[in-house]
Amino acid sequence: MYKYVDYLNTYGRIMQFNKNKQEPFHRWYPFVEGYSKEFIQSIIEEIGSVDLTCLEPFSGSGTTALELQNIGVKCISFEVNPLMYLIGKVKLENTYTIDDTKKWFEFIMENREKCKITELQSEFSTLYEGEKKKKWNFDKVSGLAVKKLQITINTISSEKYKHLFTVALASILLDASNLYRNGKCLSYKKDWENRPIDEKLVFNKFDDKIKHEIIKDIESFQINSELNTVSKINNIHFLYNEDCRNAINTKVDDNSIDLVITSPPYLNSRDYTDTYMLELKTLGFTKSAEEIRELRKKTLRSHVQIKWDDTATVDNKKLQRTLDKLNKASLNENVWNKSIIDMVRLYFVDMYQLFSELYLKMRNGGKIYFNVSNSAYFNVLIDTLELCASIAEQIGFNVIEIRKARYLNTSPQQQKAVGKLLEGVLILERRD
Ligand SMILES: C[S@@+](CC[C@H](N)C(=O)[O-])C[C@H]1O[C@@H](n2cnc3c(N)ncnc32)[C@H](O)[C@@H]1O
């Protein structure tokens, strides 16, 4: 029913964050779940104007706001996760100077050596090595090295540089730990007990990050600023550490948005709180299990880490048919999992709320570029692209097309039943 357009060649390459890993500023934190800056550039080229106000409800590492800032477009963005929010903020800051960056870097190198800490404590029992523990995220030596850096960074008197070096530290934490990111979650590295990471290695990783990426990028930015070739827009002023489902309403004026570019959490049970747990715990973004729970509650309902006590649904035939199929299939397979079906239902309740807010905030003729993928549970396809299209249409948007970007692998059993999962970009237009 919807028009599908083949963008496999063009979008296939640029829908992944990988490409950003060589790009100034974007590379400061190795994010996994983002798209590349080329995706943003391709949209602006297509629209043919920079006289726009953009909205990004799910900022992540800040790709949208940063790339738009580089070309002089205002972008209001929201990010619920405090680590991601800080990463976005640090990358959007455009008043660093090379002299101050070098000065504070030398301060860290000098003072981390003087830090006399010998013991590690945490609310989280598996964070640091200790007696009677079977597993831990940091050995004592590497944990102490990270702590020395953290304590020193926290004594920096300028908030801006404190944040900059905190993000640099966040970016090397996985390397300094016994963990690696394994798709949705964190797993222990192979043979982690026999691969000690010493203080020198941790300090070297941190120093390399600063010398080879951060200082270089700030240096070239400063040269361009002096040549007056950088834009005056600073999207840092429009980035909010809030749940977009509630905050768009109060922070964005009605009829003010020309363009929405975003990629929400996919309906794949990934909880970003889990994925970035090491950074959240180590750097004190979340200080207790209760704070982690509170953060999870504020995230879009795309995971089952919280038992959602909410019976709401969207009155949409397509969604109802999918939920019926899921109910039936989960019974047949004898793997009744109510939480998964609740998650699917509530994900689209959240989408309904989001599209309703966007409808209110967008100008007539404004466009949405919505990057999401389909999912499957109990061998039933959840056609997220079409379900979002249908819900947006119900609210009043015109569905222009669905652009095919990539096909994602799923489990062999699921793949046999539903095929590979389409990742795409849904294009919507607001029309009165
Ligand atoms: C797919 S990522 C976005 C990636 C981004 N396009 C980039 O390139 O970095 C989705 C983000 O949405 C955030 N998120 C989840 N629920 C949210 C909510 N209710 N409000 C705002 N952000 C939320 C997650 O923390 C995650 O960082």
The ligand as a MOL file (V3000), in Angstrom:
LIG
                    3D

  0  0  0     0  0            999 V3000
M  V30 BEGIN CTAB
M  V30 COUNTS 27 29 0 0 0
M  V30 BEGIN ATOM
M  V30 1 C 19.1880 5.0250 17.7110 0
M  V30 2 S 19.7930 6.0890 18.9600 0 CHG=1
M  V30 3 C 19.9640 7.6160 18.0940 0
M  V30 4 C 21.2770 7.7150 17.3840 0
M  V30 5 C 21.5950 9.0440 16.7230 0
M  V30 6 N 20.8710 9.1980 15.4830 0
M  V30 7 C 23.1050 9.1610 16.4420 0
M  V30 8 O 23.5460 9.1600 15.2780 0
M  V30 9 O 23.8720 9.2290 17.4110 0 CHG=-1
M  V30 10 C 18.3750 6.3690 19.9630 0
M  V30 11 C 18.6350 7.2470 21.1910 0
M  V30 12 O 17.3640 7.5530 21.7860 0
M  V30 13 C 17.5560 7.7200 23.1830 0
M  V30 14 N 16.2370 7.6480 23.8430 0
M  V30 15 C 15.5140 6.5590 24.2140 0
M  V30 16 N 14.3520 6.9230 24.7640 0
M  V30 17 C 14.3140 8.2840 24.7330 0
M  V30 18 C 13.3520 9.2450 25.1530 0
M  V30 19 N 12.1970 8.8740 25.7130 0
M  V30 20 N 13.6280 10.5670 24.9580 0
M  V30 21 C 14.8070 10.9470 24.3770 0
M  V30 22 N 15.7640 10.0760 24.0020 0
M  V30 23 C 15.5190 8.7490 24.1520 0
M  V30 24 C 18.5280 6.5920 23.5120 0
M  V30 25 O 19.1840 6.8470 24.7460 0
M  V30 26 C 19.4690 6.6060 22.3110 0
M  V30 27 O 20.6010 7.3920 22.5680 0
M  V30 END ATOM
M  V30 BEGIN BOND
M  V30 1 1 1 2
M  V30 2 1 2 3
M  V30 3 1 2 10
M  V30 4 1 3 4
M  V30 5 1 4 5
M  V30 6 1 5 6
M  V30 7 1 5 7
M  V30 8 2 7 8
M  V30 9 1 7 9
M  V30 10 1 10 11
M  V30 11 1 11 12
M  V30 12 1 11 26
M  V30 13 1 12 13
M  V30 14 1 13 14
M  V30 15 1 13 24
M  V30 16 1 14 15
M  V30 17 1 14 23
M  V30 18 2 15 16
M  V30 19 1 16 17
M  V30 20 1 17 18
M  V30 21 2 17 23
M  V30 22 1 18 19
M  V30 23 2 18 20
M  V30 24 1 20 21
M  V30 25 2 21 22
M  V30 26 1 22 23
M  V30 27 1 24 25
M  V30 28 1 24 26
M  V30 29 1 26 27
M  V30 END BOND
M  V30 END CTAB
M  END
